[in-house]
Amino acid sequence: MADHHHHPHEDDSYYVDQLCTIGMAGAFAGTCLSMYFFYPEMLNLLLAPQLQIFVPICGAVLFAVTLLRAIVLWLEPAPAAHVHEPHEHEHVHGPDCDHNHEHDHEHKHAGHDHGDHSAEDHDHGWAPWRYVVLLVPISLFLLGLPNQGPAVAGFDAKGFEASDASFEGEGDRVLVDANYKTIESWKSDANQRDSYRGKWVKVMGQVAPSSNEKVFSLVRFRIQCCGADVIQLDVPIISPTSMSHLKKGTWVEVVGKVDFVERGGRFFSVLRIPGSAAVRETGPQPYIW
């Protein structure tokens, strides 16, 4: 009597799982390195600049671990087949052998019970659903997402309607070296408000229209860590003419005079411009931090 019991599919499932894990790790490594070296505009939408250096480092380490695991798997010996040796009986049955010889034993070995062997006793199959979640970020990268920053929220123009700035001698203006962040910071200090009121500056941001056609907001997003924690900052732009032609979210460069408006007990930095000629479209800019 020979009882041969072989489970080659268990080994196949093991190798499929290992190969899929290696493939996923390699894909993540390639995504990290590609994003840093070839698609920095995508990385700028996801992480603050001070954290971006960790992306290629993690990609390089993950690639090295993936390569090492692939080599180990390649050199790993194939598992021996699981075979039961046949049972041999030393006595011979003759015509005078009248004893009742019944085989009513169960083969039990290594936690394997043949008395009640069914397909549900253990899992031999490969479960691809385990990799579905891991495929999501890789799929987004291959689709080129994210490809734009957060949506610009609307702007409440109440309290910013008046525009009494004088633009005489505009051709002789001298631009102060300032950026969006410094203009925002001037509003909090009385000495700086006095020093910079009336100065000409040039800043860039996105358009956030309001219900007042002569007022819109210049928007920038401040990032602390990643794209999930961005905060919208607004610098109101006040014009003597309608600015309704500007579309929401458009990147523009604005040249105007600095002023400060008090609303609700707080000061706000604003720019007063002579008209639409002081606004021109420009390309997207990274977050500020």
C-alpha positions as CSV (number, residue, x, y, z in Angstrom):
1,M,0.0,0.0,0.0
2,A,1.5,3.3,-1.0
3,D,0.2,6.7,0.1
4,H,1.8,9.5,-1.9
5,H,0.7,13.0,-0.9
6,H,2.3,16.0,-2.7
7,H,1.6,19.7,-2.3
8,P,3.5,21.5,-5.1
9,H,0.9,24.3,-5.2
10,E,2.0,25.5,-1.7
11,D,5.5,26.2,-3.1
12,D,4.1,28.0,-6.1
13,S,2.0,30.2,-3.9
14,Y,5.1,31.1,-1.8
15,Y,7.1,32.1,-4.8
16,V,4.2,34.1,-6.3
17,D,3.8,36.1,-3.1
18,Q,7.6,36.7,-2.9
19,L,7.8,37.9,-6.5
20,C,4.8,40.2,-6.1
21,T,6.3,41.7,-2.9
22,I,9.6,42.3,-4.7
23,G,7.8,43.8,-7.6
24,M,5.8,46.2,-5.4
25,A,8.8,47.3,-3.4
26,G,10.7,47.9,-6.7
27,A,7.8,49.9,-8.0
28,F,7.7,52.1,-4.9
29,A,11.5,52.7,-5.1
30,G,11.1,53.7,-8.8
31,T,8.2,56.0,-8.0
32,C,10.2,57.8,-5.3
33,L,13.3,58.3,-7.4
34,S,11.3,59.3,-10.6
35,M,9.3,61.8,-8.7
36,Y,12.3,63.5,-7.2
37,F,14.5,63.6,-10.3
38,F,12.0,63.8,-13.1
39,Y,8.7,65.1,-11.7
40,P,9.6,67.7,-9.1
41,E,6.5,69.7,-9.8
42,M,4.4,66.8,-8.5
43,L,6.6,66.5,-5.4
44,N,6.1,70.2,-4.7
45,L,2.4,69.6,-4.5
46,L,2.9,66.8,-1.9
47,L,5.7,67.8,0.4
48,A,7.3,70.9,1.9
49,P,10.8,71.5,0.5
50,Q,12.6,70.7,3.7
51,L,11.2,67.1,3.6
52,Q,11.7,66.4,-0.1
53,I,15.3,65.1,0.4
54,F,14.0,62.1,2.3
55,V,12.1,60.9,-0.9
56,P,15.2,59.9,-2.9
57,I,16.9,58.5,0.2
58,C,14.0,56.2,0.9
59,G,13.8,55.3,-2.7
60,A,17.5,54.3,-2.8
61,V,17.3,52.3,0.4
62,L,14.1,50.5,-0.8
63,F,15.7,49.7,-4.1
64,A,18.8,48.2,-2.4
65,V,16.6,46.1,-0.1
66,T,14.5,44.9,-3.1
67,L,17.7,43.9,-5.0
68,L,19.0,42.0,-2.0
69,R,15.8,40.1,-1.5
70,A,15.6,39.2,-5.2
71,I,19.1,37.8,-5.0
72,V,18.3,35.8,-1.9
73,L,15.2,34.4,-3.4
74,W,17.1,33.4,-6.6
75,L,19.7,31.5,-4.5
76,E,17.2,29.9,-2.2
77,P,16.9,26.2,-2.7
78,A,13.6,24.7,-3.8
79,P,11.7,23.0,-1.0
80,A,11.6,19.2,-1.0
81,A,8.4,17.6,-2.2
82,H,6.2,16.4,0.6
83,V,5.9,12.6,0.0
84,H,4.6,9.7,2.1
85,E,6.7,6.6,1.9
86,P,4.7,3.4,1.3
87,H,4.0,1.1,4.2
88,E,5.6,-2.3,3.9
89,H,4.2,-5.4,5.7
90,E,6.9,-8.1,6.5
91,H,4.5,-11.0,7.0
92,V,3.0,-13.1,4.1
93,H,-0.7,-14.0,3.9
94,G,-1.2,-17.7,3.2
95,P,-4.2,-20.0,2.9
96,D,-3.8,-20.8,6.7
97,C,-3.9,-17.2,7.7
98,D,-7.3,-16.8,9.2
99,H,-6.8,-13.7,11.3
100,N,-8.8,-10.6,10.5
101,H,-6.4,-8.0,9.1
102,E,-8.1,-4.6,9.0
103,H,-6.4,-1.3,8.3
104,D,-8.2,1.2,10.3
105,H,-5.5,3.6,11.1
106,E,-5.2,7.3,10.3
107,H,-2.2,8.9,9.0
108,K,-1.3,11.9,11.1
109,H,1.9,13.8,10.7
110,A,3.2,17.2,11.2
111,G,-0.2,18.6,12.0
112,H,-1.7,17.0,8.9
113,D,-4.8,14.8,9.5
114,H,-5.7,12.6,6.5
115,G,-8.7,11.2,8.4
116,D,-10.5,14.5,7.6
117,H,-8.7,16.2,4.7
118,S,-10.5,18.9,2.9
119,A,-9.6,21.9,0.8
120,E,-10.8,24.3,3.5
121,D,-8.3,23.0,6.1
122,H,-5.5,25.3,4.8
123,D,-5.1,28.1,2.3
124,H,-3.1,27.2,-0.7
125,G,-4.2,30.1,-2.9
126,W,-2.6,33.4,-3.8
127,A,-4.5,36.5,-2.5
128,P,-4.0,39.4,-4.9
129,W,-6.3,41.6,-2.9
130,R,-3.4,42.2,-0.5
131,Y,-1.6,44.3,-3.2
132,V,-4.6,46.4,-4.2
133,V,-4.1,49.0,-1.6
134,L,-0.4,49.2,-2.4
135,L,-1.2,49.8,-6.0
136,V,-3.2,52.9,-5.4
137,P,-0.3,55.4,-4.9
138,I,1.6,53.9,-7.8
139,S,-1.4,54.1,-10.0
140,L,-1.9,57.8,-9.1
141,F,1.7,58.5,-10.0
142,L,1.4,56.8,-13.4
143,L,-1.8,58.9,-14.0
144,G,0.2,62.0,-13.2
145,L,-1.8,62.9,-10.1
146,P,-1.8,65.2,-8.3
147,N,-1.3,67.7,-11.1
148,Q,-2.6,70.9,-9.4
149,G,-2.7,72.5,-6.0
150,P,-5.7,72.9,-3.7
151,A,-8.8,74.8,-4.9
152,V,-9.0,78.5,-4.2
153,A,-11.8,79.5,-1.9
154,G,-13.9,82.6,-2.5
155,F,-13.1,85.9,-0.9
156,D,-15.3,88.2,1.2
157,A,-14.7,91.8,0.0
158,K,-16.6,93.5,2.8
159,G,-14.6,96.3,4.3
160,F,-12.1,96.5,1.4
161,E,-14.3,98.4,-1.1
162,A,-12.9,102.0,-0.7
163,S,-10.0,102.9,-3.0
164,D,-8.6,106.4,-2.4
165,A,-5.0,105.8,-3.4
166,S,-3.3,108.4,-5.6
167,F,-1.4,107.0,-8.6
168,E,0.1,110.3,-9.7
169,G,3.8,109.8,-10.7
170,E,3.3,106.1,-11.2
171,G,5.9,106.0,-13.9
172,D,8.6,107.0,-11.3
173,R,7.7,104.2,-9.0
174,V,10.5,102.2,-7.2
175,L,9.7,98.6,-6.4
176,V,10.5,97.4,-2.9
177,D,12.1,94.0,-2.7
178,A,9.4,92.0,-1.0
179,N,7.5,88.7,-1.4
180,Y,4.1,87.5,-0.4
181,K,5.2,86.3,3.0
182,T,6.9,89.6,3.9
183,I,3.9,91.7,2.8
184,E,1.7,89.5,5.0
185,S,4.0,90.0,8.0
186,W,4.0,93.8,7.8
187,K,0.4,94.0,9.0
188,S,1.3,92.8,12.5
189,D,3.7,95.6,13.4
190,A,2.7,99.3,13.6
191,N,6.2,100.5,12.7
192,Q,6.3,98.4,9.6
193,R,2.8,99.5,8.6
194,D,4.0,103.1,8.8
195,S,7.3,102.4,6.9
196,Y,5.8,100.4,4.0
197,R,2.4,102.1,3.5
198,G,2.5,103.6,-0.1
199,K,5.5,101.5,-1.2
200,W,5.3,99.8,-4.6
201,V,5.7,96.0,-4.6
202,K,5.4,93.1,-7.1
203,V,3.9,89.8,-5.9
204,M,2.5,86.6,-7.4
205,G,-0.5,84.5,-6.5
206,Q,-3.8,83.0,-7.6
207,V,-7.0,85.0,-8.2
208,A,-9.9,84.6,-5.8
209,P,-12.8,86.7,-7.1
210,S,-15.4,88.4,-4.8
211,S,-18.9,89.8,-5.1
212,N,-17.3,93.2,-5.7
213,E,-15.9,93.4,-9.3
214,K,-13.3,95.9,-8.2
215,V,-11.9,93.7,-5.4
216,F,-10.2,90.3,-5.6
217,S,-7.8,88.4,-3.4
218,L,-4.3,87.3,-4.3
219,V,-4.0,83.8,-2.8
220,R,-1.1,81.8,-1.8
221,F,-1.1,78.5,0.2
222,R,1.3,78.0,3.1
223,I,2.5,74.4,3.6
224,Q,3.7,73.1,7.0
225,C,4.5,69.5,6.2
226,C,2.5,68.1,3.3
227,G,-0.3,69.0,0.9
228,A,-2.9,67.9,3.4
229,D,-2.2,70.7,5.9
230,V,-2.1,73.8,3.6
231,I,-3.6,77.1,4.7
232,Q,-4.9,79.7,2.3
233,L,-3.6,83.2,2.8
234,D,-5.2,86.3,1.2
235,V,-3.9,89.7,0.2
236,P,-6.9,91.8,-1.0
237,I,-6.3,93.7,-4.3
238,I,-8.3,96.9,-4.7
239,S,-8.8,98.5,-8.1
240,P,-10.7,101.6,-9.4
241,T,-11.9,99.6,-12.4
242,S,-13.6,96.2,-12.8
243,M,-11.5,93.1,-12.6
244,S,-14.3,90.6,-13.4
245,H,-12.3,89.3,-16.4
246,L,-9.9,87.5,-14.1
247,K,-10.9,83.8,-13.7
248,K,-10.8,82.1,-10.4
249,G,-7.5,80.2,-9.7
250,T,-5.5,82.0,-12.4
251,W,-1.9,82.7,-11.5
252,V,-1.1,86.4,-11.8
253,E,1.6,88.9,-11.1
254,V,0.4,92.1,-9.5
255,V,2.2,95.5,-9.1
256,G,0.6,97.8,-6.6
257,K,0.9,100.1,-3.6
258,V,1.0,98.6,-0.1
259,D,-1.8,99.7,2.2
260,F,-3.2,98.4,5.5
261,V,-6.9,98.1,6.3
262,E,-8.4,97.5,9.7
263,R,-11.4,95.1,9.8
264,G,-13.0,93.5,12.8
265,G,-10.1,94.7,15.0
266,R,-7.4,93.2,12.8
267,F,-5.1,94.7,10.2
268,F,-4.9,93.3,6.7
269,S,-2.2,93.9,4.1
270,V,-3.7,95.1,0.8
271,L,-2.5,96.3,-2.5
272,R,-4.1,99.2,-4.4
273,I,-3.6,99.0,-8.1
274,P,-4.3,101.6,-10.8
275,G,-6.2,99.1,-13.0
276,S,-6.1,95.9,-15.1
277,A,-2.7,97.0,-16.6
278,A,-1.1,96.3,-13.2
279,V,-2.1,92.6,-13.5
280,R,-0.6,90.0,-15.8
281,E,-0.8,86.3,-16.0
282,T,2.2,84.1,-14.9
283,G,3.1,80.5,-14.3
284,P,2.3,78.5,-11.2
285,Q,4.4,78.9,-8.1
286,P,5.2,76.4,-5.3
287,Y,3.7,76.8,-1.9
288,I,5.2,79.2,0.7
289,W,6.3,78.0,4.0
